[in-house]
């Protein structure tokens, strides 16, 4: 006998993704891994939108539209961030956060 996963299952997975993303963002010094951590955080938000749309408001499509909007914004953010990282690597031959901090001054 199989049962369908409930809202709490999705919220648990989403919380785990969120905290893994936050941990990765605060502990890594590589800009690529920091970008991947931000993507994990955004994916946990998308999972919340979909789960709440399915279990709390099953007749509406608001969660799906918000999810599509977040995916589009995340794709644009990733493209801009990768362009910045490539330019940083070309100028300093490193993608370490400490090197990027020098660009402020």
C-alpha positions in Angstrom: 0.0 0.0 0.0 1.5 3.3 -1.1 0.5 6.7 0.1 0.9 10.0 -1.5 3.4 12.3 0.2 1.8 15.1 2.1 2.6 18.8 2.4 4.9 18.3 5.3 7.1 16.0 3.3 7.6 18.6 0.6 8.2 21.3 3.3 10.8 19.1 4.9 12.7 18.6 1.6 12.4 22.3 0.9 13.8 23.3 4.3 16.7 20.8 3.8 17.5 22.4 0.4 17.3 25.9 1.8 19.6 25.2 4.7 22.1 23.3 2.5 22.1 26.3 0.2 22.6 28.8 3.1 25.4 26.6 4.5 27.1 26.4 1.1 26.8 30.2 0.6 28.3 31.1 3.9 31.1 28.5 4.0 32.5 28.5 0.5 34.9 31.0 -1.0 34.5 30.0 -4.6 32.1 32.2 -6.6 30.7 29.3 -8.6 29.8 27.3 -5.5 28.2 30.3 -4.0 26.1 30.8 -7.2 25.1 27.1 -7.0 24.1 27.6 -3.4 21.9 30.6 -4.4 20.3 28.3 -7.0 19.5 25.7 -4.3 17.8 28.4 -2.2 15.7 29.5 -5.2 14.8 25.9 -5.9 13.6 25.4 -2.4 11.4 28.4 -2.8 10.0 27.0 -6.0 9.2 23.7 -4.2 7.3 25.6 -1.6 5.3 27.5 -4.2 4.3 24.2 -5.9 3.6 22.4 -2.7 1.3 25.1 -1.3 -0.4 25.5 -4.7 -1.2 21.7 -4.7 -2.2 21.2 -1.1 -3.6 24.6 0.1 -5.1 26.1 -3.1 -5.5 23.2 -5.5 -7.9 25.0 -7.9 -5.6 28.0 -8.5 -2.5 28.4 -10.6 -0.8 31.2 -8.7 2.0 29.0 -7.3 2.8 27.7 -10.8 3.0 31.2 -12.2 5.3 32.4 -9.4 7.5 29.4 -9.9 7.8 30.1 -13.6 8.7 33.7 -12.8 11.3 32.7 -10.3 12.9 30.3 -12.8 13.1 33.0 -15.4 14.6 35.5 -12.9 17.1 32.8 -11.8 18.2 32.1 -15.4 18.8 35.8 -16.0 20.7 36.0 -12.6 22.8 33.0 -13.4 23.7 34.4 -16.9 24.8 37.8 -15.4 26.7 36.2 -12.5 28.6 33.8 -14.8 29.5 36.7 -17.1 30.9 38.6 -14.0 32.8 35.6 -12.8 34.3 35.0 -16.3 35.5 38.7 -16.4 36.8 38.4 -12.8 38.8 35.3 -13.8 40.2 36.9 -16.9 41.4 39.9 -15.0 42.7 38.2 -11.8 43.1 34.5 -12.7 41.1 33.5 -9.7 37.4 33.3 -8.7 38.0 33.6 -5.0 35.8 35.9 -3.0 38.7 37.7 -1.4 40.0 38.7 -4.9 36.5 40.0 -5.8 36.5 42.1 -2.6 39.4 44.1 -4.0 37.2 45.4 -6.8 35.3 47.5 -4.3 38.1 50.0 -3.8 
